Amino acid sequence: MGAIMTESALIVIPARMASTRFPNKPMATITGKTMLERVWAIAKAVGPANDVVIATDDEVLAKFARGFGAKVLMTSPYCPTGTDRVAEAALQESHHSIFFSLQGDAVLTPPWVVEQVLNVMLKDPDIQIATPAVKLTGSALKDFVESKRGGSSSGTTVVFDKNGDAMYFSKSIIPFDRDEMNPERPIFRHIGLYGYRMQTLQVLSQLPEGVFEKAEKLEQLRALENKIPIRVVEVDYRGRTHGSVDRPEDVKFVESVIAKEGELL
């Protein structure tokens, strides 16, 4: 019998300075610390991860990251998405079997959320992609529904089968409810973070954009359209507020959350 390969998980933080909505976003300061350093510290606190790297195409950003102790991988400036940057970084770190993409603006992501997803993948080698979701209840559900009624495109929901594999992701609230605010309707908010196995990550990065992906502007639908299963992992934020930084005005929101709930680490 051949040797059994030991699973190894790498967290990759894709970071770029040329965001159209928020130029130089990774260097933005949030309560005295840059966004990039905050996300890196979250990743370093994830127990099941064997290593953490920052993947970027910017030399200034790379030098800054190395300055606070981060390992950096240089990637192409032509990566169209964060997933493509993670896929390119994975080729440089091919001794790992699992690659977790932690977006560089995910400053409010508790490390235990990432841990829950990685633990599921480490226990089941058949899972090719895994992603977290939170069940919405009470005031969180009410606020989410009201936001969608107001026309907000922020926030994605997911439905999944009895095995936990995603059936569909949507910017609309799914499943549709014919009875107003039916308490039995399970609404899961998708958290846009992913763990991939190497081969699946490379295949996914080469596939063309899909028709539903174009319609919803949701990259993960490319996998479902090509019959690549995504395992949805229900996670618990333990009372912490979910959020990320897409635009400059989001910084104040994140700082208000930190002031109210305290630092994650």
Summary of the structure (lengths in Angstrom):
residues: 265
radius of gyration: 18.2
end to end distance: 44.1
largest distance: 60.0
contacts: 811
relative contact order: 0.17
helix: 34%
strand: 20%
